[in-house]
Amino acid sequence: MSAGPTGPGPGPADPAIDRLLRRLERERGARKEAEQLLERKSAELFEANRSLRAFNDRLEALVVERTAELRDARDRAEAGTLAKSRFLATMSHEIRTPLNGVIGMIELLRGTPLDARQQDYLDSLLQSADTLLAIVNDVLDFSKIEAGRIELEQRGFDPLRLAQDVLTLMRPLADPKGLTLTLRAGALPARAVGDPNRLRQVWTNLLSNAIKFTARGEVGMALHAEPLAAGGWRLHGEVSDTGIGIAESQRDRVFEAFGQADSSTTRRYGGTGLGLAITARLVALMGGSITLSSVPGVGSRFGFTALLAAADPVPAAGAAEPEAADHPRPLERLRVLVAEDNPVNQTIAITVLERMGITATLVADGRAALQAVADGAFDVVLMDMQMPELDGVQATRAIRALGASVAQPWIIAVTANAFEQDRQRCLAAGMDDFVAKPYKPGPLREALQGARLRRADGPAAG
Amino acid sequence: MKGMVFTEFLEMVEARWSADMADDLVEQTPLASGGRYTAVGTYDHTELVAMVRALSERIGVPVPDLVRAFGEYLFGRFVVSHPSFFVGIDGALDFLERIEDVIHVEVLKLYPDASLPRFDVDRDADRLVLLYRSSRHFEDLAHGLILGCLAHYGQRAQVSRAPVVDAKGAAVRFEIVPER
């Protein structure tokens, strides 16, 4: 063995050992740096986590706060809408009373000697007044629907017959413009149960709209009913036209209130912009929906559905038709009591009746009406609904409560409200029929001719 | 530059030459970090340049060739250390095409402070063009990584390379045309 360092013991001078030591030192340094880095990253992550959590908490608090604010805002908006609807309903009702007076007076004026120019003015006046009344009725209708104050009637009717009636009604609007009106009917039940008046309103709105916006060509009605597994039918109705059409961007708006596609439309074609809004809501009330497809310049097609219940298996065909009057008789022999508190309407009623040869008795409130029926014999009472002392319904109940101790008259409600609830209330109180205000000669004559007398000693015997 | 590039470089030197060679490079090159590299750290890229230059002098291989060879080696290491980058990518050109949108996104998740080179990719039916832009001018490293990628997927291809200047400035254009 040679001299020199022996054994494996490290010597400070050994370059290999020295190299390894330096390498070890570098590796340890690297490890410590990595550990420091990790610690720093951990601390950063912890901080990031904590601030995220704080942010999240703040966000949740904010969501709660915003939700509460939104709910408040929504409640306020809903309360506001409701108040607005009530206000509109009240206002339109208040406007309608004097308006009915105006229209009644125009009718009376038409019956007096007039020169051609006066006649012309009067026609324009009547037209404007009728338009105004239609607008007020639309507003009233809409606000009632919005306020949830509409109930649908449930009674049997013939859906095809109803469509045909509507078509006949629309002809006078379509003919002057040279438009073709068509009706296509598919499978339909002979009778179904629903609200024929409201369904008629839907058809009428869609058709009058189609006619209004179509200058030439055709307006078509189509309907069929699809039987439902649960019983009853889904009625599919459609009104198509070859009119100006509705741009795609406007299609959603037309069903909104005052949402005519273009505000210039209102000026050019008239209307309140409520017709389609009312229609859409009525259809929804009937458990259906409304759709619109349109190509501007080519035409539009409105489709709707409505649920109808099945009618009783044995339709009482005879009973459904109004019976002929027991005693057809000259109107002038009728003894008519008019219960009406508004002086203008009093004048109109009395004058219209006079022209039919009827001399009527007038009372100004429900209590006086009750007294008059108790005291004398009347065949027919024209009963205003809103009167001081006793209103129409209360007076009718009181009269019916008198029973056979008096001559029970045929009571016709004179009402500005065509709503089902009002009708039901009238019927429940014992009224027999309705005429709409204003007093117009035609409908009033029909109502009087329809009166059936309860007394054996009718006027024909007198 | 990410520490992994440095640790992998030294490991390559150890594997291809020797541990002593690696020691010498670290000890005889002036390095601010002292050569205490860790994969999770970040270091000045000029340290890598200095070590490569020193290696080049020792073994007589030009710097660009060394850097390119390191790029090929480095790609193989990525396959081992970050297999998740390769999931669902079946071809070399698919991988290269997704460097910006997928791979760099993944890298940034791990190292939010990494400053990555920018690649503009243009691919059509029979070639892929990569425009490499970096203030560090590691186009040789990029070249090597491309070759490493082709090798990993067993894709034979012609790779050509040319400097270009466009609206965004100077770049190096790699064109990769696979052989059928």
Interface residues (C-beta under 8 A of the other chain):
Chain A: R19 R22 R23 R26 E27 G29 A30 R31 E33 A34 L37 L38
Chain B: A19 D20 D23 V26 E27 G34 G35 R36 Y37 T38 A39 V40 G41
